[in-house]
Amino acid sequence: MQLYLVQHGAAKSEAEDPQRSLTEEGRQTVERLADFVIPLQLSLDRIEHSDKLRAKQTAEILAARLRPREGTKEIRGMAPNDEIEAMRSRLQGESKNLMLVGHLPYLGRLTARLLGLGGSRDAVQFQMGGLVRLDRHETGRWVVQWMIMPELLMHR
């Protein structure tokens, strides 16, 4: 199984927009990420995202370019401070290749737990509009396959 973890793009402040939609820069960063991974021809079944607007908008931008077979789906329990155990357990038995679009510290805790570290330890340094690919082997163990950080795409 391939799991793609994406922290949403940069969002407006709550004072500027209570719904915290993506900024223009955040939107452009996610578009650059999507355009960069298109040639990789990811085998992607579905993009799942939290119920926060910034995650939904990020997922929609990615889905429009990457065309996952089953589209996008909003998933409850992926808010920044939600518990990760239900998702970790579900992913252990998942056979489809998924992309999860969410928030910190949720994604950081989930990644650490999947990699066998304590949930409070950082396993990777997420950035808004960045992507981390984890692979689950037949043994059930997860490994980091690769990462794409937004600053790597700035000069493309």
MOVENJO-V267233 format. One record per residue. RES is the residue in one small letter. SS is DSSP state (H for helix, E for strand, - for the rest). BURIAL is 1 if it has 9 or more other ideal C-beta (glycine too) atoms within 8 Angstrom, else 0. Layout:
BEGIN
((RES & SS & BURIAL) (RES & SS & BURIAL))
END
This chain:
BEGIN
((m & - & 1) (q & E & 1) (l & E & 1) (y & E & 1) (l & E & 1) (v & E & 1) (q & E & 1) (h & - & 1) (g & - & 1) (a & - & 1) (a & E & 1) (k & - & 1) (s & - & 0) (e & - & 0) (a & - & 0) (e & - & 0) (d & - & 1) (p & - & 0) (q & - & 0) (r & - & 1) (s & - & 1) (l & E & 1) (t & - & 1) (e & H & 0) (e & H & 0) (g & H & 1) (r & H & 1) (q & H & 0) (t & H & 1) (v & H & 1) (e & H & 1) (r & H & 1) (l & H & 1) (a & H & 1) (d & H & 1) (f & H & 1) (v & H & 1) (i & H & 1) (p & - & 0) (l & - & 0) (q & - & 0) (l & - & 1) (s & - & 0) (l & - & 1) (d & - & 1) (r & E & 1) (i & E & 1) (e & E & 1) (h & E & 1) (s & - & 1) (d & - & 1) (k & - & 1) (l & H & 1) (r & H & 1) (a & H & 1) (k & H & 1) (q & H & 1) (t & H & 1) (a & H & 1) (e & H & 1) (i & H & 1) (l & H & 1) (a & H & 1) (a & H & 0) (r & H & 1) (l & H & 1) (r & - & 0) (p & - & 1) (r & - & 0) (e & - & 0) (g & - & 0) (t & E & 1) (k & E & 1) (e & E & 1) (i & - & 1) (r & - & 0) (g & - & 0) (m & - & 1) (a & - & 1) (p & - & 0) (n & - & 0) (d & - & 0) (e & - & 0) (i & - & 1) (e & H & 0) (a & H & 0) (m & H & 1) (r & H & 1) (s & H & 0) (r & H & 0) (l & H & 1) (q & H & 0) (g & H & 0) (e & - & 0) (s & - & 0) (k & - & 0) (n & - & 1) (l & E & 1) (m & E & 1) (l & E & 1) (v & E & 1) (g & E & 1) (h & - & 1) (l & - & 0) (p & - & 0) (y & H & 1) (l & H & 1) (g & H & 1) (r & H & 1) (l & H & 1) (t & H & 1) (a & H & 1) (r & H & 1) (l & H & 1) (l & - & 1) (g & - & 0) (l & - & 0) (g & - & 0) (g & - & 0) (s & - & 0) (r & - & 0) (d & - & 0) (a & - & 1) (v & - & 1) (q & - & 0) (f & - & 1) (q & - & 1) (m & - & 1) (g & - & 1) (g & - & 1) (l & E & 1) (v & E & 1) (r & E & 1) (l & E & 1) (d & E & 1) (r & E & 1) (h & - & 0) (e & - & 0) (t & - & 0) (g & - & 0) (r & - & 0) (w & E & 1) (v & E & 0) (v & E & 1) (q & E & 0) (w & E & 0) (m & E & 1) (i & E & 1) (m & - & 0) (p & H & 1) (e & H & 0) (l & H & 0) (l & H & 1) (m & - & 0) (h & - & 0) (r & - & 0))
END
